[in-house]
Amino acid sequence: MRAVEQLLLNLRPRPDARLSDFAAPAWAGLLAAVDGFLATPGGLLYVLGESGQGRSHLLAALCGEAERQGMSAVLLPLAELSREDPGLLQGLEAQDLVACDDLERVAGDPAWEEALFHFFNRARASGCRLLFSAAHAPGSCGFRLPDLVSRLAQAPRWVLALPDDASRLALIEAAARRRDLLLEPDVVRYLLSRGPREPGRLLALLADLDRYSLMAGRRLTIPFVRQVLESAPAALAGPPEP
């Protein structure tokens, strides 16, 4: 098996991401756009948002939903792939959906920009849906190939803004149900008041709480959650003390 083929086998959507995580009112417009995107062969969508606001989670959830609808989908984390040969894009237009995350990470690389430009054209001809995410609009990402910028600018843009508390609550509840996490009401209130506001970081915290509670054999109490929050920068060193 060629290295590129092996690489693409690893680019599966994450099973822990669901569109239901974005079911709160704050994301209603975006989810309506997502529904239209999935229903339209050759659809385009460009998601804007700062780091931690849930762009990668949304892309993974959208790819997972496409697969549940019987489509083929590939998620390209360009932050990880920027050092790879952009030739890996060759043939991906045969997929039903290709999602390019962290698009700005390959801006300024002539080989990647050229490959993306030609891939975009092939995908449009084949009916492949194209989903992009970046911190900035196409013209502000640092691309040097004007034709690529003009192609990316064709995609409807949606901005992932920081959610309100009702949306954060819905996100916590959806992620907790999926992980079978038992969160008492006082713990949920604590997470809302002390936890991160960004969806991506909030979901990462819930994943840490799940992992560390299993490792330590402890329930998710406020003291335990507080300990995880306070040790977040050193979280990879191990779970909080029992």
C-alpha positions in Angstrom: 0.0 0.0 0.0 1.3 3.4 -0.9 2.1 5.9 1.9 -0.6 8.3 0.7 -3.2 5.5 0.7 -2.2 4.5 4.2 -2.4 8.2 5.3 -5.9 8.6 3.9 -7.0 5.5 5.8 -6.2 7.3 9.0 -8.2 10.4 8.1 -11.6 9.2 9.3 -14.0 11.5 11.1 -13.8 11.3 14.9 -16.6 9.2 16.4 -16.9 11.5 19.4 -18.2 14.5 17.3 -21.9 14.9 16.5 -23.9 17.7 14.9 -26.2 17.5 17.9 -23.4 19.2 19.9 -24.4 22.3 18.0 -28.1 22.0 18.4 -28.6 25.1 20.6 -30.3 28.2 19.2 -27.1 30.1 18.8 -26.1 27.7 16.0 -29.5 27.3 14.3 -28.5 29.3 11.2 -25.3 27.4 10.8 -27.0 24.0 11.1 -29.5 25.0 8.5 -26.6 25.9 6.2 -25.0 22.5 7.0 -28.2 20.7 6.1 -28.3 22.5 2.7 -24.7 21.8 2.1 -25.0 18.1 2.7 -28.1 17.9 0.5 -26.3 19.6 -2.4 -23.8 17.7 -4.6 -20.9 20.1 -5.3 -21.8 22.2 -2.3 -19.4 24.7 -0.7 -19.1 25.9 2.8 -16.4 28.0 4.6 -16.4 28.1 8.4 -14.6 31.0 10.2 -13.6 31.0 13.8 -10.8 31.5 16.2 -8.9 28.6 17.7 -10.9 26.8 20.3 -14.3 27.9 19.0 -15.2 24.5 17.7 -14.2 24.6 14.0 -12.4 21.2 14.0 -15.2 19.6 16.1 -17.8 20.9 13.6 -15.9 19.6 10.6 -15.5 16.2 12.2 -19.2 16.1 13.1 -20.3 17.1 9.6 -18.1 14.4 8.0 -19.5 11.9 10.5 -23.1 12.9 9.6 -22.2 12.6 5.9 -21.1 9.0 6.5 -24.2 8.2 8.4 -26.2 9.4 5.4 -24.2 6.9 3.2 -21.7 9.3 1.7 -17.9 9.0 1.6 -16.0 11.7 3.5 -12.4 12.6 4.2 -11.3 15.1 6.9 -7.9 16.7 6.1 -6.3 18.3 9.2 -3.9 20.6 7.3 -2.1 21.6 10.5 -0.8 18.0 10.5 -0.5 17.5 6.8 1.3 20.7 5.8 4.6 18.9 5.7 3.2 16.1 3.6 3.3 15.9 -0.2 0.2 17.9 -1.5 -0.1 15.1 -4.1 -2.3 13.4 -1.5 -5.1 15.6 -2.9 -5.0 13.7 -6.2 -8.1 11.6 -6.6 -10.0 12.9 -3.5 -12.5 14.6 -5.8 -14.0 11.1 -6.1 -15.2 11.5 -2.5 -18.7 12.8 -1.7 -17.2 15.3 0.8 -13.7 16.6 1.6 -13.2 18.9 4.6 -10.0 21.0 4.8 -9.4 22.1 8.4 -7.0 24.9 9.4 -6.7 26.1 5.8 -4.3 28.9 6.6 -1.7 26.4 7.7 -0.7 25.8 4.0 -1.0 29.4 2.9 2.2 30.7 1.4 3.4 27.2 0.3 3.4 27.3 -3.5 3.1 23.6 -4.0 0.1 23.3 -1.6 -1.6 26.4 -3.1 -1.2 25.0 -6.6 -2.5 21.6 -5.5 -5.5 23.1 -3.7 -6.4 25.2 -6.7 -6.4 22.2 -9.1 -8.2 20.0 -6.5 -10.9 22.7 -6.1 -11.5 22.7 -9.9 -11.6 18.9 -10.1 -14.0 18.7 -7.1 -16.4 21.3 -8.7 -16.4 19.3 -11.9 -17.1 16.0 -10.1 -19.7 17.2 -7.6 -17.6 16.7 -4.6 -18.7 18.8 -1.6 -16.0 21.0 -0.3 -15.8 22.2 3.3 -13.2 24.6 4.6 -12.3 26.1 8.0 -9.9 28.8 8.8 -9.4 31.6 11.3 -9.7 34.2 8.6 -11.5 34.9 5.3 -9.7 33.6 2.1 -8.2 37.0 1.3 -6.7 37.3 4.8 -5.2 33.8 5.1 -1.9 34.7 3.4 -2.4 32.9 0.1 -0.3 34.1 -2.7 -2.2 32.5 -5.6 -5.0 34.9 -6.6 -6.9 32.2 -8.5 -7.0 30.1 -5.4 -8.4 33.0 -3.3 -11.0 33.7 -5.9 -12.1 30.0 -5.8 -12.3 29.9 -2.0 -14.2 33.2 -2.0 -17.1 31.4 -3.9 -18.0 29.4 -0.7 -20.7 30.8 1.6 -19.1 31.8 4.9 -20.3 31.2 8.4 -18.7 32.5 11.5 -18.5 30.4 14.7 -19.0 33.0 17.5 -18.7 32.3 21.2 -21.9 30.7 22.4 -24.2 32.0 25.1 -24.7 30.1 28.3 -27.8 28.3 27.0 -25.8 27.0 24.0 -22.9 26.0 26.3 -25.4 24.1 28.5 -26.8 22.3 25.5 -23.2 21.4 24.4 -22.3 20.1 27.9 -25.4 18.0 28.1 -25.0 16.5 24.6 -21.3 15.6 25.2 -22.1 14.2 28.6 -24.9 11.9 27.2 -22.6 10.6 24.5 -19.9 9.8 27.0 -22.3 8.4 29.6 -21.0 11.1 32.1 -23.0 11.6 35.2 -23.0 15.3 35.9 -24.9 16.5 38.9 -26.7 19.9 38.5 -24.2 21.7 40.8 -21.3 20.3 38.7 -23.0 21.6 35.5 -23.5 25.0 37.1 -19.8 25.0 38.1 -18.7 24.2 34.5 -20.9 27.0 33.1 -19.4 29.5 35.5 -15.8 28.4 35.6 -15.2 26.4 32.5 -13.9 27.7 29.2 -16.3 29.6 27.0 -14.9 28.3 23.7 -16.7 25.2 22.5 -13.5 23.4 21.5 -11.9 23.9 24.8 -15.1 23.0 26.7 -15.3 19.7 24.8 -11.7 19.0 25.5 -12.3 19.6 29.2 -15.2 17.2 29.2 -12.9 14.6 27.6 -10.3 15.2 30.2 -12.9 14.8 33.0 -14.1 11.6 31.5 -10.6 10.2 31.2 -9.3 11.3 34.6 -12.4 10.2 36.5 -12.0 6.7 35.1 -8.2 6.7 35.9 -8.7 7.9 39.4 -11.9 5.9 40.0 -13.7 9.0 41.2 -17.1 10.6 40.7 -17.3 14.0 39.0 -17.6 16.3 42.0 -16.9 20.1 42.1 -13.6 19.6 44.0 -12.5 17.0 41.4 -13.6 19.3 38.5 -11.8 22.2 40.1 -8.6 20.2 40.4 -8.7 19.2 36.7 -9.3 22.9 35.7 -6.4 24.1 37.9 -4.0 21.5 36.6 -5.1 21.9 32.9 -1.6 23.1 31.7 0.0 20.0 33.2 -2.9 17.7 32.5 -0.9 15.3 30.3 1.4 14.5 33.2 -1.4 12.3 34.8 -4.7 12.5 36.6 -5.4 14.6 39.6 -4.5 13.0 43.0 -7.2 10.9 44.6 
